[in-house]
Amino acid sequence: MPSEIYNKEEFSKIAAQRSIEDAERRPAQLEELTKRTMEARRALFAALEGIGHVVDTFEPASDKYVKTLRDFNSSAVLELKNGMRAFEDVRKFFLADEHVEEVRRLKEFVELCERLKALKDSGFLDAMADTILKLS
C-alpha cells in the first residue's frame, strides 16, 4: 500500500473519481447480472415444466406400484402364516405322546420294506409269484 499522504481536498477528488469509475462500471455489471439471472430463470422454468410432466406420469403409476407392493406383502404374510402353522403342527407332533408310537410304527414299516427287498433280491418273491400263477 502506498504511503502517500493526501490532504482532504485531494482525497475528496480521488474518492469522487473512483465513485465515478465505479458508477460507470455498474451498468455493465448490472447488465451481466441481469442476463445471468434471466438465464437462470429460464432454466428453472424449463426444469419445473419437465418435473410437472414427470409428476403427472409418476402419480398414477405410483398408485399402481403401491397396490402391487401391498398385494405382494399380503401374499407374503399369508404364506408365512401358513408355513408357521405347518411348523407348529410338526412341533406339536414331536411333543405329543403319539410321537413315540408313530416312530415305532415307522421303524416296523422300514424293517418290513427291508425284508421284502431282501426276499426280492434273493429271487424268493419271483418264485412265489410263479408258483401262485401256476396254482391258479
C-alpha positions, 0 to 999 in steps of 0.5 A: 500500500502506498504511503502517500499522504493526501490532504482532504481536498485531494482525497475528496477528488480521488474518492469522487473519481473512483465513485465515478469509475465505479458508477460507470462500471455498474451498468455493465455489471448490472447488465451481466447480472441481469442476463445471468439471472434471466438465464437462470430463470429460464432454466428453472422454468424449463426444469419445473415444466419437465418435473410437472410432466414427470409428476403427472406420469409418476402419480398414477403409476405410483398408485399402481406400484403401491397396490402391487407392493401391498398385494405382494406383502399380503401374499407374503404374510399369508404364506408365512402364516401358513408355513408357521402353522405347518411348523407348529403342527410338526412341533406339536407332533414331536411333543405329543405322546403319539410321537413315540408310537408313530416312530415305532410304527415307522421303524416296523414299516422300514424293517418290513420294506427291508425284508421284502427287498431282501426276499426280492433280491434273493429271487424268493418273491419271483418264485412265489409269484410263479408258483401262485400263477401256476396254482391258479 
